[in-house]
Amino acid sequence: MQNTNSKFVVNIIPLQNVVSNTSGLDATAQLSNAVGNIQQMINFDQKAIYTNFLSAYTPGNSIEVLSPLNLCNVGITSNNTPYSTGGGTTCNTYSNAITSASGNTFISLYDTPFVSSPAISMGVQGHQVFQIGGTGNGLFYDNTHTATEFRVSSVNFTADLGTFSTVTVGGTCYAQNFVNLSDERAKYDIQALLNMSSISAKLQNINPYYFKYSGKHTKEIGLLAQELEAEFPECIDSEGHSEKKYVKYNSVVTILLAAVRSLNERVKALESGL
């Protein structure tokens, strides 16, 4: 409207009760579309929600699950983020992780073909406590936090010596039974211990001892590997990089059996001479 003082329009009347938007839909149509979308996402009869993405309502916040979450029929995948090996090096290997609310307790799964890289890693309080190697044939535990025992409870601990596998435990290993492969069909070049009298003589150079392991205060009873190796090197095994010597006590039992048989023969000879 133009007045007598100006050639410009000076009166602007606000529009009332008019919906204006880019879609051109009125409020009823917009609400109808929103309800239709919700009906596609939510099945009220099955109490199920169908969605492609879960996102926090407030940017930067995480999604908290208050009740048990059943994922028995689904898989969990990540966005395939490369993980760092330290020293600024990033592998072309991707990781998926399940962590606690604080992030200190975690289970990480890595898509890696390398035996030196982890495949499954578990951590508590921010440090790794258990790891399975990339090819599945390596088990590791965290010995930087005074982990001294690998405990096996109420099971048989079996090593397949046919493949020359080695399990090294730096502390105490507990189990109900330790089973050694001794089948005749798995052995060759079998020779009997014929000179049992010499075995008895050699045992005179091997002494039993009380001792304590370095760093521990518990008193133990056993043999010294160096003494046993001097007479029966077959009873000794050594760890490659540290060259620590280990006693095969099962082999020692065989030697003691030969010594007992030798003593029995001497007793029989003495008794026959009476």
GIFEN-V668644 format. One record per residue. N is the residue number from 1. PHI is phi in whole degrees, -180 to 180 (none if undefined). Layout:
((N/PHI) (N/PHI))
This chain:
((1/none) (2/-108) (3/-103) (4/-81) (5/-93) (6/-146) (7/-88) (8/-98) (9/-75) (10/-114) (11/-103) (12/-115) (13/-100) (14/-61) (15/-79) (16/-125) (17/61) (18/-126) (19/-93) (20/-127) (21/-154) (22/-70) (23/-79) (24/80) (25/-93) (26/-81) (27/-62) (28/-66) (29/-67) (30/-62) (31/-64) (32/-63) (33/-66) (34/-63) (35/-64) (36/-62) (37/-65) (38/-64) (39/-64) (40/-72) (41/-84) (42/-120) (43/-103) (44/-69) (45/-67) (46/-90) (47/54) (48/-122) (49/-119) (50/-110) (51/-153) (52/-92) (53/-140) (54/-115) (55/-138) (56/-67) (57/-65) (58/-100) (59/-55) (60/91) (61/-94) (62/-96) (63/-97) (64/-104) (65/-104) (66/-90) (67/-110) (68/-55) (69/-110) (70/-94) (71/-119) (72/-70) (73/-111) (74/-134) (75/-113) (76/-113) (77/-129) (78/-108) (79/-89) (80/56) (81/-91) (82/-60) (83/-105) (84/-92) (85/-96) (86/98) (87/69) (88/82) (89/-94) (90/-118) (91/-82) (92/-85) (93/-125) (94/-112) (95/-123) (96/-124) (97/-135) (98/-117) (99/-123) (100/-76) (101/-61) (102/-84) (103/85) (104/-80) (105/-107) (106/-150) (107/-128) (108/-112) (109/-116) (110/-117) (111/-93) (112/-137) (113/-97) (114/-98) (115/-69) (116/-79) (117/-103) (118/-75) (119/-104) (120/-133) (121/-133) (122/-122) (123/-138) (124/-134) (125/56) (126/86) (127/-124) (128/-72) (129/-114) (130/-157) (131/-150) (132/-112) (133/-67) (134/-60) (135/-97) (136/83) (137/-110) (138/-131) (139/-116) (140/-133) (141/-133) (142/-86) (143/-95) (144/-84) (145/-117) (146/56) (147/-79) (148/-119) (149/-131) (150/-119) (151/-101) (152/-116) (153/-115) (154/61) (155/-140) (156/-90) (157/-102) (158/-119) (159/-116) (160/-84) (161/-72) (162/-64) (163/-105) (164/55) (165/-81) (166/-130) (167/-118) (168/-109) (169/-119) (170/-81) (171/-128) (172/-105) (173/-116) (174/-107) (175/-162) (176/-76) (177/-144) (178/-116) (179/-110) (180/-110) (181/-69) (182/-138) (183/-67) (184/-58) (185/-70) (186/-98) (187/-123) (188/-147) (189/54) (190/-79) (191/-132) (192/-77) (193/-81) (194/-80) (195/-87) (196/-73) (197/-67) (198/-68) (199/-63) (200/-62) (201/-68) (202/-65) (203/-65) (204/-67) (205/-93) (206/-115) (207/-117) (208/-82) (209/-137) (210/-88) (211/-163) (212/-130) (213/-73) (214/-59) (215/86) (216/-126) (217/-115) (218/-81) (219/-79) (220/-121) (221/-127) (222/180) (223/-109) (224/-99) (225/-60) (226/-65) (227/-65) (228/-67) (229/-65) (230/-63) (231/-105) (232/-135) (233/-62) (234/-67) (235/-91) (236/-120) (237/-127) (238/-133) (239/-88) (240/-52) (241/-73) (242/-99) (243/60) (244/-69) (245/-100) (246/-123) (247/-97) (248/-88) (249/-66) (250/-65) (251/-69) (252/-63) (253/-60) (254/-63) (255/-65) (256/-64) (257/-63) (258/-63) (259/-67) (260/-64) (261/-63) (262/-63) (263/-66) (264/-62) (265/-65) (266/-68) (267/-64) (268/-63) (269/-65) (270/-67) (271/-67) (272/-71) (273/-83) (274/-74))
